[in-house]
Amino acid sequence: MTVTIDLSAERFAELTTIAEAAGVPVEEWLHREVEGLIDRNRSFRSAADYVLEKNAELYRRLAK
């Protein structure tokens, strides 16, 4: 799937500099960053679900 975003010329230049410093094309750098963001979000949700499930009884008692 392809996604298109609008960036100012200044922001695109910054992005290009960052990608070049990482030694990869802009598209690859963005792809890696988006994948990392999705993975971190998934990990956070998984941890939050675990804590909520583990402490469900405590939360029910505190709500009374």
C-alpha positions, 0 to 999 in steps of 0.5 A: 500500500502506498501513502502520500503525505505533504511536507514543506520543502524545509521539512523534507530537507530535514528528513533527507538529512536524517535519512542520509545520516542513517545511510538509507533512502528517505523511503526506507527510513520512513518505512522503518520508522513507521514499522517501529512506531506500529511495533511500539504501539502494539507492545504498549497495548499488549502490556496495558492489556496484561496489567488491566487483566492482571489487576481487574479484581483490584480495580473492581474493589477500588471502584466500589 
